[in-house]
Amino acid sequence: MLNIILLIGMYPAIFIIYFTMKYSGKNRNGTMFGLCVPRDEQLAEEFYRQVENKQVWYQHRMRSTFFIFLVLPLISIAVPYLSIQFTIWMLWLLLAIVFFELPCIMVNRELKEWKKSVQIQEKAKQDNINLVELSKAGQVRKTKLSQFLLPILLSAAAVAACYFFHSDIYGRRMTWVIAVIAACTPMFYAAAKWMDRQRTAVVSYDSEVNVNYARAKKRIWNQLWLLCAWINTAFTWGVGMALKKDKFLTGMLWGTIPYIIVITACILLAVRKVNRLERRYEKKIDPMLREDDDDCWIGGVLYYNKSDKHIMVETRVGYGTTINAATSAGKVFLVIGAAVILYVPIACLWMILLEFTPIKLNIQEDYLIAKQLRNDYKIAVEEISDLELVDDLPELSKNAGTGMDNLYKGNWHILYAGDCEVFLNPKNEVFLKFTSEGVLYYMSASDDMQTRAVYEELRKRQ
């Protein structure tokens, strides 16, 4: 099940990364491989030849990387351990991002050295450019709240309908799942607004060309995010209407497959449209207007410019925007990003320890101790009542805690019977069932023999 979830949620990322990175060597607003095209015509021609020579190697490396990473995560299907499956998928995603950017970074470094060796660093000719940007910026805003308001309201209505029409505990709990899905609709609006507020690109001395280019590009991204908002609204209502059916979670899982496929297809279609747009305007782009700030781009990927007060700028590699790491907000984003990257291997290691560390259940002095990596439960023996040794578990669903093939731990819900605390190996055949201070517990040791021994000891003390 975990493999299916990760396959649905993460596998499309490899297609998005590949198709957004493979065009890094194309001329985009006067930049190629994250570097500005030289202003001098003769040097520009030589630069194009240098790029063309690198293109063969770059495309071969990108295709090889794509096919390797296309197959790599599928080995998790043969792995029986949930923590190892999770680790394979997480590390696969991180490594994919790195390995798909490495070829571009390597080409960027070589071309940057070439540019410096022929001394083509010139002063940017910026006369009246900012006036063009400021005077025309208001004419190229394509995202409006009114466009997104209806799907946002419909998504919210789906959540409200589920809350009022499903009054049972399970229905109310699943309403939170639907609320999370519905929250993606305003997030698509936020993404559209964010990209729409990019400063207007100045690619030509002809103001009309600047405006038309910016308008066409922003229209593509606005249409993408608006379409995604409507798709998410439809998905929210579909999940909400399936809430009363049997095997709701399984149905929602399989329903997510076409949802992810359609969203991915929309993104790739938008990327294709942007590529076509840039090819159409390629001859109209004046490289003299492009500020030669290559030294502010680390590897063509990371932007660091203290003199630029913009927090977000249009990226040179891939699509969309990137942060200016020299700003205070940019540094905060970098720290958060680094923390997330560091958290992934730590989370993977923690899951491995959870799955491969056996649980322990024993009596120490006058307490029943349930331990794995730490003391999870410490229950006074005298407070234990209604003690039973059962050979079957009720139908359980996790509220909070851990759910693996060999470990159930935390707060779980018994279908139509309330919540309970669980600490057991579900592969065992016998379990302790008891209450303590009004709380129902299901517990076991690492094997049935130890569970029976703890049960007998508890019976003697009662």
C-alpha positions in Angstrom: 0.0 0.0 0.0 2.8 2.4 0.8 4.5 1.6 -2.5 1.2 2.5 -4.3 0.8 5.8 -2.3 4.4 6.8 -3.0 4.2 5.7 -6.7 1.1 7.9 -7.2 2.4 10.9 -5.3 6.0 10.9 -6.3 6.7 9.1 -9.5 5.2 11.9 -11.7 7.9 14.2 -10.3 10.6 12.5 -12.4 8.7 13.5 -15.6 8.2 17.1 -14.4 11.9 17.5 -13.4 13.1 15.9 -16.7 11.0 17.9 -19.0 11.6 21.2 -17.2 15.4 20.7 -17.1 16.1 19.3 -20.6 15.4 22.7 -22.2 18.1 24.5 -20.1 20.2 24.8 -23.2 17.5 26.7 -25.2 17.6 30.4 -25.6 15.2 31.8 -23.0 15.0 35.5 -22.6 18.7 35.8 -23.8 20.0 33.1 -21.4 21.3 29.6 -22.1 22.3 27.1 -19.4 21.8 29.9 -16.9 24.2 32.3 -18.7 23.6 35.5 -20.6 24.2 35.5 -24.3 27.1 37.9 -25.1 26.0 41.2 -26.5 28.7 41.3 -29.1 27.4 39.6 -32.2 30.7 37.8 -33.0 31.1 36.6 -29.4 27.4 35.6 -29.4 28.0 33.4 -32.5 30.9 31.7 -30.8 28.9 31.3 -27.6 26.1 29.6 -29.6 28.7 27.2 -31.1 30.0 26.4 -27.6 26.5 25.7 -26.4 25.8 23.5 -29.4 28.8 21.4 -28.7 27.7 21.0 -25.1 24.1 20.2 -26.1 25.0 16.7 -27.3 26.7 15.7 -24.1 24.0 17.4 -22.0 21.0 15.8 -23.7 22.7 12.3 -23.6 23.4 12.8 -19.9 19.8 13.9 -19.2 18.3 11.0 -21.1 20.6 8.5 -19.2 19.7 10.0 -15.9 16.0 10.0 -16.7 15.9 6.3 -17.6 18.0 5.3 -14.6 15.8 7.2 -12.2 12.7 5.9 -14.0 13.6 2.4 -13.0 15.4 2.9 -9.7 12.5 3.3 -7.3 10.8 0.2 -8.7 13.2 -2.0 -6.7 11.2 -1.0 -3.6 8.4 -3.3 -4.9 10.6 -6.3 -4.1 11.5 -5.0 -0.6 9.2 -6.3 2.2 10.0 -3.6 4.7 8.0 -0.4 4.9 10.8 1.7 6.3 13.2 0.6 3.5 10.5 1.3 0.9 10.0 4.8 2.3 13.8 5.4 2.4 14.2 4.3 -1.2 11.5 6.7 -2.4 12.7 9.7 -0.3 16.3 9.4 -1.3 15.3 8.8 -4.9 13.5 12.1 -5.0 16.4 14.0 -3.4 19.0 12.4 -5.6 16.8 13.0 -8.7 16.8 16.7 -8.1 20.6 16.8 -7.6 21.5 14.5 -10.5 19.2 16.3 -13.0 20.7 19.7 -12.0 24.4 18.5 -12.1 24.7 18.4 -15.9 23.4 22.0 -16.2 25.7 23.2 -13.4 28.7 21.5 -15.0 28.0 23.1 -18.4 27.3 26.4 -16.8 30.6 26.4 -15.0 32.5 25.6 -18.3 30.7 28.2 -20.3 31.2 30.8 -17.5 35.0 30.1 -17.6 34.9 30.5 -21.4 33.1 33.8 -21.1 35.6 35.1 -18.6 38.6 33.9 -20.7 37.5 36.0 -23.7 36.7 39.0 -21.4 33.3 39.8 -22.6 32.0 41.2 -19.3 30.5 44.6 -20.4 28.4 47.2 -18.7 24.7 46.5 -19.1 22.9 49.1 -21.2 19.9 49.8 -19.0 18.7 53.2 -20.2 15.0 53.6 -19.7 14.5 49.9 -19.1 13.1 50.3 -15.7 10.7 52.9 -17.0 9.4 50.4 -19.5 8.9 47.8 -16.7 7.2 50.2 -14.3 4.9 51.9 -16.8 3.7 48.6 -18.4 3.6 46.3 -15.4 0.0 47.0 -14.6 -1.1 46.0 -18.1 0.2 42.4 -17.8 -1.4 41.2 -14.6 -3.4 38.1 -15.6 -4.4 36.6 -12.3 -7.6 37.8 -10.6 -9.3 36.5 -7.5 -12.6 36.5 -9.2 -11.4 33.8 -11.6 -10.5 31.5 -8.6 -13.3 32.5 -6.3 -15.9 30.0 -7.5 -13.7 26.9 -7.3 -12.4 28.0 -3.9 -16.0 28.4 -2.6 -17.1 25.1 -4.1 -14.2 23.3 -2.5 -15.1 24.9 0.9 -18.7 23.8 0.3 -17.6 20.2 -0.2 -16.0 20.3 3.2 -19.0 21.9 4.9 -21.3 19.3 3.3 -19.2 16.4 4.5 -19.1 17.8 8.0 -22.9 18.3 8.3 -24.0 15.1 6.5 -21.5 12.7 8.2 -22.1 13.2 11.9 -20.5 9.9 13.0 -17.0 10.0 14.5 -15.3 8.3 11.5 -17.1 10.7 9.0 -16.0 13.8 11.0 -12.4 12.5 11.1 -12.4 11.9 7.4 -13.7 15.4 6.8 -10.3 16.6 7.8 -8.8 14.6 5.0 -11.2 16.3 2.6 -10.4 19.7 4.1 -6.7 19.1 3.4 -7.6 18.3 -0.3 -9.8 21.4 -0.5 -7.1 23.6 0.9 -5.1 22.9 -2.3 -7.5 25.0 -4.3 -6.6 28.4 -2.7 -3.0 27.2 -2.8 -3.2 27.1 -6.6 -4.5 30.6 -6.5 -1.6 31.6 -4.3 0.8 30.0 -6.8 -0.8 31.9 -9.7 -0.7 35.2 -7.8 3.0 34.6 -6.9 4.0 34.0 -10.5 1.8 36.8 -11.8 3.6 39.3 -9.6 7.0 38.7 -11.2 8.5 41.9 -12.5 7.8 42.3 -16.2 10.6 40.9 -18.4 12.3 43.5 -20.6 13.4 41.6 -23.7 13.2 44.3 -26.4 13.4 48.1 -26.8 9.9 47.8 -28.3 7.5 48.2 -25.3 4.7 46.4 -27.2 6.9 43.3 -27.6 7.6 43.4 -23.8 4.0 43.7 -22.9 2.8 41.0 -25.4 5.5 38.6 -24.3 4.8 39.1 -20.6 1.0 38.9 -21.2 1.3 35.6 -23.2 3.6 34.0 -20.7 1.5 35.0 -17.7 -1.7 33.9 -19.4 -0.2 30.3 -19.8 0.7 30.0 -16.1 -2.6 31.6 -15.0 -4.6 29.1 -17.2 -2.5 26.2 -15.7 -3.2 27.2 -12.1 -6.9 27.9 -12.8 -7.3 24.5 -14.5 -5.6 22.9 -11.5 -8.0 24.7 -9.1 -11.0 23.3 -11.0 -9.5 19.8 -11.1 -8.9 19.9 -7.4 -12.4 21.1 -6.8 -13.8 18.2 -8.8 -11.5 15.8 -6.9 -12.6 17.3 -3.5 -16.3 16.7 -4.4 -15.5 13.2 -5.7 -13.8 12.2 -2.4 -16.6 13.8 -0.4 -19.3 11.8 -2.2 -17.4 8.6 -1.7 -17.1 9.0 2.0 -20.1 6.8 2.9 -19.0 3.9 0.7 -17.1 0.9 1.9 -13.3 0.9 1.6 -13.3 4.7 1.4 -9.6 5.1 1.8 -8.8 2.4 -0.8 -11.2 4.1 -3.3 -9.7 7.5 -2.5 -6.2 6.1 -3.1 -7.1 4.7 -6.5 -9.0 7.9 -7.4 -5.8 9.9 -6.7 -4.1 8.1 -9.7 -6.1 9.9 -12.4 -5.9 13.1 -10.4 -2.1 13.1 -10.3 -1.9 12.0 -13.9 -4.1 14.9 -15.1 -2.3 17.5 -13.0 1.1 16.3 -14.2 -0.2 16.4 -17.8 -1.4 19.9 -17.3 2.0 21.0 -16.0 3.9 19.4 -18.9 1.5 21.0 -21.4 2.1 24.4 -19.8 5.9 23.8 -20.1 5.4 22.9 -23.7 3.4 26.1 -24.4 6.1 28.3 -22.7 8.8 26.6 -24.9 6.8 27.4 -28.0 6.2 31.0 -26.8 10.0 31.5 -26.2 10.8 30.1 -29.6 8.3 32.4 -31.2 9.9 35.5 -29.5 13.5 34.3 -29.8 14.3 36.6 -32.8 12.7 39.6 -31.1 14.8 39.3 -27.9 17.6 41.8 -27.8 20.6 40.4 -25.8 21.8 44.0 -25.2 19.0 44.5 -22.8 19.9 41.5 -20.7 21.9 42.4 -17.6 25.0 40.3 -17.6 24.8 39.3 -13.9 26.2 35.7 -14.4 28.3 36.1 -11.3 25.1 36.5 -9.3 24.0 33.0 -10.3 25.7 30.1 -8.6 25.8 27.3 -11.1 23.0 29.1 -13.0 20.6 27.8 -10.3 21.0 29.8 -7.1 20.6 33.5 -7.3 22.6 35.7 -4.8 22.5 39.4 -5.5 22.8 41.9 -2.6 22.1 44.9 -4.9 18.8 43.4 -6.0 16.0 43.9 -3.4 13.6 41.5 -5.1 12.9 38.4 -3.0 11.7 36.4 -6.0 13.1 36.5 -9.5 12.5 34.5 -12.6 14.6 31.4 -12.7 17.2 30.8 -15.4 17.1 27.0 -15.2 13.7 25.3 -15.3 10.5 27.3 -15.0 8.9 29.7 -12.5 10.6 31.7 -9.9 13.5 31.3 -7.5 14.6 33.2 -4.4 17.2 35.8 -4.0 19.4 34.2 -1.3 21.0 37.5 -0.5 17.8 38.9 1.0 16.7 38.3 4.5 13.6 36.4 3.4 15.7 34.4 0.9 18.1 33.3 3.7 15.1 32.2 5.8 13.9 30.1 2.8 17.3 28.6 2.4 17.5 27.6 6.1 14.0 26.1 5.9 15.0 24.2 2.7 18.2 22.9 4.3 16.3 21.8 7.4 13.8 19.9 5.2 16.6 18.2 3.3 18.3 17.2 6.5 15.0 16.0 8.0 14.4 13.5 5.2 17.4 11.1 6.0 16.7 11.6 9.7 13.1 10.6 9.2 14.2 7.6 7.1 16.6 6.4 9.8 13.9 6.8 12.5 11.5 4.7 10.5 14.2 2.0 10.0 14.9 2.0 13.8 11.1 1.7 14.5 10.6 -1.2 12.1 13.7 -3.2 13.1 13.8 -2.6 16.9 11.7 -5.2 18.6 9.1 -4.1 21.1 9.4 -5.0 24.8 6.6 -5.6 27.3 7.5 -6.5 30.8 6.7 -5.8 34.5 9.2 -3.8 36.5 8.3 -3.4 40.2 4.7 -2.4 40.2 4.5 -1.1 36.6 3.7 -2.5 33.2 6.4 -1.1 30.9 5.9 -1.0 27.1 9.2 0.1 25.5 10.7 0.5 22.0 13.5 3.0 21.6 12.0 4.7 24.7 9.4 4.0 27.3 6.2 4.4 25.4 3.8 3.4 28.3 4.3 3.1 32.0 1.0 1.8 33.6 0.6 1.0 37.3 -0.4 -2.7 37.7 -2.9 -1.9 40.4 -4.8 0.4 37.9 -5.2 -2.4 35.3 -8.7 -3.9 35.1 -10.8 -6.1 32.7 -7.6 -7.9 31.7 -8.1 -10.4 28.9 -5.8 -12.5 26.6 -7.4 -12.2 23.1 -6.5 -13.9 19.9 -8.2 -11.4 17.5 -7.9 -7.6 17.0 -10.9 -5.4 16.2 -10.9 -3.4 12.9 -8.4 -0.6 13.7 -7.5 2.7 12.0 -4.7 4.9 13.1 -5.4 8.3 14.6 -1.8 9.2 15.6 1.2 7.0 15.9 2.9 4.2 13.9 1.3 1.6 11.6 3.7 -0.9 10.1 3.5 -4.6 9.2 5.1 -5.5 12.4 4.2 -2.5 14.6 1.0 -0.8 15.7 1.7 2.0 18.2 -0.1 5.1 19.4 -3.8 6.2 19.5 -6.0 4.2 17.2 -9.7 4.1 16.4 -11.9 1.0 16.7 -14.6 1.0 14.0 -17.9 2.0 15.6 -16.4 1.5 19.1 -14.3 4.6 20.0 -10.5 5.1 20.5 -7.9 3.0 22.2 -4.2 2.9 22.9 -2.2 0.3 21.0 1.3 -1.1 21.4 1.7 -4.5 19.7 3.0 -6.6 16.9 0.0 -7.3 14.6 1.7 -10.5 13.3 1.3 -12.1 16.7 -1.6 -14.4 17.5 -2.4 -13.3 21.1 -2.7 -9.9 22.7 -3.4 -8.3 26.0 -6.6 -6.3 26.3 -7.3 -4.2 29.4 -8.4 -0.8 30.7 -6.6 1.6 32.9 -8.1 4.9 34.2 -10.9 4.5 31.7 -8.6 4.0 28.7 -8.8 0.8 26.6 -5.4 -0.8 25.7 -4.3 -3.5 23.3 -0.7 -4.7 23.8 1.7 -7.5 23.1 5.3 -8.3 23.5 7.6 -9.1 20.5 6.3 -12.7 20.4 3.4 -14.8 21.8 5.4 -16.6 24.4 6.5 -13.3 26.1 2.9 -11.9 25.8 1.5 -15.0 27.6 4.2 -14.7 30.3 3.3 -11.0 31.0 -0.4 -12.0 31.1 0.2 -14.7 33.7 2.3 -12.4 35.8 -0.5 -9.7 35.7 -3.1 -12.3 36.7 -1.1 -13.3 39.7 -0.8 -9.7 40.9 -4.5 -9.0 40.6 
